[in-house]
Amino acid sequence: MNLKDKFNNVTDYFSPKVIGEVNDVYVKIAKIKGEKVPWHNHKKEDELFYIVEGSLLFEEEGKPSFTMQQGDMYIVKKGINHRVSSTEECKIMLIENKTTAHTGEVETDITKSIDQQLK
């Protein structure tokens, strides 16, 4: 599998796509540009972010925001409110349990179901 080729098939921002699975987790990719991701958390699951290309502003409730760069990885622990944004296109890889809801219990116009992420 070539990640660059997989990203060529991602046409919408904030729309994760499942590209693989390992045991009970999905490996996903997404493109981020703008500030549409709402504050949300995942009550029962940790979430891993890896920056493939670009930079990503990461915000966690109660902590200073920070910018992730290409090659950076960060794990958000379950129950922690967070959101991400990027002024320029950023390509990310996510590793999440198969049960992880895209934007937690918060639903907005960008929220994608697991079925939508598998297409």
Backbone bond lengths (Angstrom), bond angles and torsions (degrees), N, CA, C in turn:
res aa  C-N    CA-C-N  psi(-1)  N-CA   C-N-CA  omega(-1)  CA-C   N-CA-C  phi
1 M - - - 1.451 - - 1.522 108.62 -
2 N 1.312 116.48 139.07 1.455 121.81 177.92 1.532 108.18 -115.62
3 L 1.338 116.33 118.77 1.470 120.46 -177.38 1.526 112.56 -60.04
4 K 1.321 116.52 -39.78 1.460 119.57 179.97 1.520 110.34 -58.64
5 D 1.327 116.90 -43.87 1.465 120.39 177.47 1.520 111.17 -63.50
6 K 1.321 117.20 -40.56 1.469 120.77 179.61 1.526 110.79 -63.16
7 F 1.338 117.54 -40.70 1.466 120.57 178.80 1.526 111.74 -65.50
8 N 1.331 117.95 -28.55 1.468 120.30 177.19 1.530 111.48 -62.43
9 N 1.337 117.12 -23.07 1.465 121.50 -180.00 1.532 112.83 -89.53
10 V 1.331 117.55 -4.85 1.470 121.47 178.13 1.525 107.40 -93.19
11 T 1.327 115.98 111.36 1.462 119.67 -175.41 1.521 113.62 -103.03
12 D 1.331 117.41 -22.29 1.470 120.81 -176.73 1.522 111.01 -109.92
13 Y 1.317 116.05 140.50 1.461 120.93 174.17 1.528 109.35 -73.42
14 F 1.334 115.96 153.30 1.466 123.65 176.95 1.526 112.65 61.57
15 S 1.322 117.08 27.97 1.465 121.08 -176.41 1.529 109.59 -127.97
16 P 1.342 117.25 84.32 1.467 119.95 -177.08 1.526 112.04 -59.45
17 K 1.332 114.86 145.17 1.463 121.80 176.76 1.527 108.71 -125.26
18 V 1.314 116.08 130.08 1.458 121.19 177.09 1.526 108.33 -74.15
19 I 1.340 115.99 126.28 1.467 119.78 178.63 1.526 112.13 -115.32
20 G 1.330 116.56 -6.48 1.456 119.86 178.64 1.511 111.01 -176.06
21 E 1.319 114.88 171.28 1.455 119.41 175.86 1.510 109.90 -143.12
22 V 1.318 114.79 145.50 1.456 122.52 177.52 1.520 105.95 -132.83
23 N 1.315 116.30 113.37 1.461 121.57 -177.21 1.522 110.18 52.72
24 D 1.323 118.32 -117.11 1.467 121.45 -176.48 1.521 113.63 -101.20
25 V 1.338 117.70 21.94 1.464 120.29 178.92 1.529 110.61 -126.02
26 Y 1.326 114.32 152.85 1.456 121.71 173.28 1.521 109.51 -102.08
27 V 1.306 115.84 144.16 1.457 122.70 168.97 1.521 104.61 -101.76
28 K 1.343 116.43 123.56 1.459 121.72 -175.41 1.522 109.87 -126.60
29 I 1.315 115.32 156.16 1.464 120.77 170.90 1.521 108.16 -126.42
30 A 1.326 115.40 154.73 1.465 120.95 178.44 1.519 109.16 -155.84
31 K 1.316 114.33 156.17 1.457 121.38 171.65 1.527 107.15 -109.77
32 I 1.324 115.62 136.33 1.459 122.15 -179.33 1.526 108.09 -120.90
33 K 1.332 116.54 132.43 1.463 121.35 171.60 1.522 107.14 -157.43
34 G 1.316 115.67 118.83 1.454 121.17 -178.17 1.521 111.34 107.37
35 E 1.343 114.34 -163.44 1.467 120.41 -173.13 1.516 111.48 -128.73
36 K 1.306 119.70 50.64 1.453 121.82 -175.63 1.522 114.86 -94.55
37 V 1.315 118.47 -16.04 1.461 120.20 -176.46 1.531 108.66 -72.62
38 P 1.345 117.37 122.51 1.464 120.10 -179.18 1.534 111.19 -78.31
39 W 1.325 115.57 161.39 1.461 119.21 169.64 1.520 106.77 -59.86
40 H 1.331 116.79 130.59 1.462 120.82 179.61 1.527 108.99 -159.81
41 N 1.327 115.20 170.32 1.459 120.27 173.67 1.523 109.09 -145.24
42 H 1.296 114.66 169.35 1.456 122.19 176.38 1.529 105.69 -119.66
43 K 1.331 115.79 106.61 1.467 120.49 -170.30 1.518 114.65 -60.32
44 K 1.335 117.35 -33.46 1.463 119.93 -173.48 1.517 114.52 -116.87
45 E 1.339 117.82 -0.78 1.452 119.40 -173.30 1.527 112.68 -131.56
46 D 1.339 115.67 140.70 1.455 121.58 167.83 1.528 107.42 -79.48
47 E 1.335 116.64 162.48 1.465 121.25 -178.68 1.527 108.29 -140.43
48 L 1.329 116.45 129.88 1.459 121.19 -179.57 1.515 109.93 -104.27
49 F 1.334 115.70 130.51 1.466 123.61 176.23 1.527 108.08 -112.56
50 Y 1.330 116.98 132.60 1.457 122.63 174.48 1.524 107.25 -130.86
51 I 1.328 117.00 128.22 1.464 121.14 -178.00 1.529 109.21 -89.40
52 V 1.328 115.14 113.79 1.459 121.80 -179.92 1.527 110.21 -83.09
53 E 1.342 115.40 -41.44 1.469 120.04 -179.10 1.521 108.76 -156.21
54 G 1.324 117.07 139.69 1.461 121.64 177.61 1.520 111.97 94.39
55 S 1.328 114.80 -161.35 1.465 120.12 178.73 1.525 108.66 -136.43
56 L 1.324 115.47 151.69 1.457 122.74 -173.78 1.518 109.45 -134.40
57 L 1.326 116.53 126.41 1.460 120.28 173.51 1.520 107.38 -82.05
58 F 1.317 116.02 124.65 1.456 121.62 -178.10 1.516 108.85 -114.48
59 E 1.328 115.87 129.17 1.460 121.13 178.80 1.523 109.38 -123.65
60 E 1.322 115.11 132.12 1.453 122.49 173.70 1.519 107.51 -123.58
61 E 1.308 115.92 135.60 1.456 120.56 -178.53 1.537 110.37 -58.10
62 G 1.329 115.55 129.90 1.450 121.30 176.97 1.519 115.34 84.00
63 K 1.342 117.60 2.05 1.458 121.11 179.45 1.521 108.87 -128.49
64 P 1.334 117.15 156.89 1.469 119.12 174.87 1.537 110.32 -64.79
65 S 1.316 116.84 143.09 1.468 119.98 176.31 1.525 109.10 -69.98
66 F 1.328 116.00 159.42 1.460 120.78 178.86 1.520 108.92 -148.12
67 T 1.317 115.41 157.79 1.460 121.10 -179.56 1.517 109.34 -106.78
68 M 1.320 114.75 127.62 1.457 121.60 176.03 1.525 108.38 -95.04
69 Q 1.323 116.39 141.64 1.461 122.91 -179.76 1.532 110.05 -116.00
70 Q 1.312 115.59 167.93 1.460 121.07 178.07 1.525 110.29 -46.88
71 G 1.328 115.96 130.49 1.457 121.56 179.76 1.517 114.35 92.20
72 D 1.339 117.97 -12.94 1.467 121.14 179.17 1.525 110.81 -78.34
73 M 1.321 115.24 148.82 1.453 122.42 177.27 1.522 108.54 -132.45
74 Y 1.324 116.32 144.56 1.457 120.54 179.15 1.520 108.80 -147.58
75 I 1.325 116.15 140.40 1.460 121.35 177.88 1.526 108.73 -113.25
76 V 1.327 115.16 121.88 1.465 121.55 175.01 1.523 106.86 -90.63
77 K 1.296 116.40 124.95 1.456 120.73 -179.94 1.529 110.29 -76.77
78 K 1.297 115.60 151.87 1.464 121.04 -178.98 1.524 110.82 -55.38
79 G 1.340 114.74 143.69 1.454 121.40 176.69 1.519 115.55 82.87
80 I 1.327 119.19 -4.34 1.469 122.55 -177.68 1.530 109.60 -90.62
81 N 1.333 116.89 121.96 1.467 121.06 176.29 1.526 109.30 -67.69
82 H 1.330 115.19 133.73 1.466 120.18 -177.66 1.524 109.73 -153.76
83 R 1.326 114.67 164.69 1.460 122.46 171.63 1.514 107.93 -158.37
84 V 1.341 114.89 159.35 1.462 120.70 -179.58 1.514 109.45 -131.85
85 S 1.330 115.41 157.58 1.465 121.48 175.91 1.521 108.20 -157.29
86 S 1.346 114.78 166.64 1.457 120.02 178.74 1.523 108.93 -155.95
87 T 1.320 117.21 133.88 1.466 119.48 178.49 1.523 111.46 -74.89
88 E 1.321 117.12 -34.19 1.469 122.74 176.03 1.520 107.93 -113.32
89 E 1.313 117.20 163.86 1.453 120.09 -179.58 1.527 111.17 -57.30
90 C 1.321 115.39 131.91 1.459 122.67 177.58 1.530 107.99 -127.08
91 K 1.321 115.95 134.37 1.460 121.18 178.59 1.522 108.46 -106.45
92 I 1.337 115.38 125.41 1.459 119.95 -176.86 1.528 111.24 -125.76
93 M 1.327 114.44 155.77 1.451 121.99 169.59 1.518 106.48 -114.41
94 L 1.320 115.50 138.58 1.453 122.34 178.48 1.523 108.89 -120.68
95 I 1.306 116.59 142.90 1.458 120.84 170.59 1.524 105.89 -123.43
96 E 1.339 114.44 118.58 1.463 121.21 -173.33 1.523 110.34 -140.46
97 N 1.332 116.06 150.19 1.457 120.02 171.96 1.519 109.20 -56.83
98 K 1.309 116.75 151.95 1.457 120.84 -179.90 1.527 111.77 -62.84
99 T 1.313 117.70 -19.45 1.462 122.10 -179.47 1.526 113.79 -90.20
100 T 1.337 117.96 -3.46 1.463 121.31 -174.68 1.526 111.46 -70.58
101 A 1.330 115.99 119.88 1.463 121.47 176.58 1.525 108.85 -76.88
102 H 1.319 116.55 137.40 1.466 123.51 -174.48 1.522 113.08 -46.39
103 T 1.316 117.53 -56.64 1.470 120.74 -179.78 1.533 110.58 -117.44
104 G 1.317 115.35 39.15 1.465 120.31 179.32 1.513 110.91 59.35
105 E 1.316 116.13 -136.16 1.461 121.19 179.46 1.527 112.34 -88.49
106 V 1.331 116.91 -0.34 1.465 121.93 179.92 1.525 108.46 -91.88
107 E 1.323 116.94 124.21 1.466 120.34 178.76 1.518 109.85 -111.92
108 T 1.338 115.10 128.66 1.457 121.74 176.88 1.529 108.29 -134.78
109 D 1.319 116.37 -174.43 1.467 120.14 179.98 1.524 113.03 -67.10
110 I 1.332 119.03 -13.02 1.470 120.15 178.27 1.524 112.75 -97.40
111 T 1.327 118.53 -10.70 1.460 122.01 -175.61 1.529 110.84 -61.27
112 K 1.318 116.00 129.56 1.461 122.47 179.67 1.527 109.94 -119.01
113 S 1.318 116.29 134.90 1.464 121.10 176.45 1.523 108.90 -73.36
114 I 1.317 116.24 165.88 1.461 120.37 175.52 1.527 110.00 -59.24
115 D 1.349 117.21 -41.52 1.475 120.45 178.49 1.527 111.17 -58.02
116 Q 1.338 117.63 -42.67 1.461 120.71 178.50 1.525 111.36 -65.50
117 Q 1.319 117.23 -34.12 1.460 121.03 -179.94 1.530 112.42 -73.54
118 L 1.324 116.53 -21.63 1.465 120.94 -179.67 1.517 112.98 -83.58
119 K 1.340 117.70 -13.41 1.481 121.45 -177.87 1.497 111.98 -78.41
